[in-house]
Amino acid sequence: MAYDTILANRVREQLAAVPGLSIEEKKMFGGLAFLVNDKMCINITEEGLMCRYDPVLEYEVAERNGYQPMIMRGRQLKGYCYVTPEGFASTTDFNYWIKLCLDYNEVAKAARRKK
């Protein structure tokens, strides 16, 4: 599984700076996922970020630089997107995506664990 290790380190450092988070790293979706408090929060891919956010914000998020919808089986997954490197090149933009994912993580439901 190929993913951007420098970007993974940026995310790792950013998440580690937030007190009270339980962070687990897991290979998922062809990259490296960061599970926060047992819920998939953000993923590092070969090309950039895969973000999980509140689907209510879909139109706002779609206007951001670097946004690409996440399409699976021919359908757009609301509340998930890819972000290309130009969308998080600046510290301000990078922080936006991390905060967006962490904000939703607080209210998101955890996936059921396989028995």
C-alpha positions in Angstrom: 0.0 0.0 0.0 1.5 3.2 -1.1 0.8 6.5 0.7 2.6 9.8 1.2 4.7 9.2 4.3 5.5 12.9 4.7 1.8 13.8 4.7 1.2 11.0 7.2 3.7 12.5 9.5 2.0 15.9 9.2 -1.3 14.4 10.1 0.2 12.4 12.9 1.8 15.5 14.4 -1.4 17.5 14.1 -3.6 14.8 15.7 -1.0 14.2 18.5 -1.2 17.9 19.4 -4.9 17.6 20.3 -5.4 16.5 23.9 -7.8 13.6 24.8 -7.7 11.8 21.4 -7.3 8.1 21.1 -5.5 7.6 17.8 -5.0 4.4 15.9 -3.3 4.0 12.6 -4.6 1.3 10.3 -4.1 0.3 6.6 -7.4 1.0 4.9 -8.7 2.2 1.6 -5.4 1.6 -0.1 -3.6 4.0 2.3 -3.1 4.8 5.9 -6.2 5.6 8.0 -6.2 7.5 11.2 -8.9 6.3 13.5 -9.8 8.8 16.2 -11.7 7.5 19.2 -12.4 4.2 17.3 -13.8 6.0 14.2 -12.2 6.5 10.8 -11.3 10.2 10.7 -8.8 10.9 7.9 -6.9 8.8 5.5 -3.6 9.3 3.7 -3.5 8.1 0.1 -0.8 8.1 -2.5 -2.1 11.4 -3.9 -3.3 13.2 -0.9 -6.0 13.1 1.8 -9.3 11.3 2.1 -11.5 13.1 4.5 -14.7 12.2 6.4 -16.9 15.1 7.3 -20.5 16.1 8.1 -22.5 15.4 4.9 -24.5 18.5 5.7 -21.4 20.5 4.7 -21.1 18.9 1.3 -21.7 22.1 -0.8 -19.4 24.2 1.3 -16.6 21.6 1.2 -17.0 21.1 -2.5 -16.1 24.7 -3.1 -12.6 24.2 -1.5 -9.5 24.1 -3.5 -8.3 20.5 -4.1 -11.7 18.9 -3.4 -12.6 15.8 -5.4 -15.8 13.8 -4.7 -15.4 10.2 -3.5 -17.1 7.9 -6.0 -17.7 4.2 -5.2 -19.6 1.9 -7.4 -20.7 4.8 -9.5 -22.2 6.8 -6.7 -20.8 9.8 -4.8 -20.4 9.1 -1.1 -21.6 12.1 0.8 -19.5 13.1 3.7 -16.3 11.7 2.1 -13.9 13.4 -0.3 -10.4 13.3 -1.7 -8.2 16.4 -1.4 -5.4 16.9 -3.8 -2.1 18.4 -2.6 -2.9 21.9 -3.8 -5.9 21.8 -1.4 -3.7 21.5 1.7 -0.4 23.1 0.6 -0.8 26.0 3.0 -0.9 25.5 6.8 -4.2 27.2 6.9 -5.8 24.9 4.4 -4.2 21.8 6.0 -5.6 22.9 9.3 -9.0 23.4 7.8 -9.2 19.7 6.6 -8.0 18.3 9.9 -10.4 20.4 11.9 -13.3 19.5 9.5 -12.6 15.8 10.1 -12.1 16.1 13.8 -15.3 18.1 14.2 -17.4 15.4 12.5 -15.5 12.7 14.4 -17.1 13.9 17.6 -20.6 13.0 16.4 -19.9 10.3 13.8 -20.9 6.7 14.5 -18.3 4.1 14.8 -18.4 1.2 12.3 -19.5 -2.1 13.7 -16.6 -4.3 14.7 -16.4 -7.7 13.1 -16.8 -10.6 15.6 
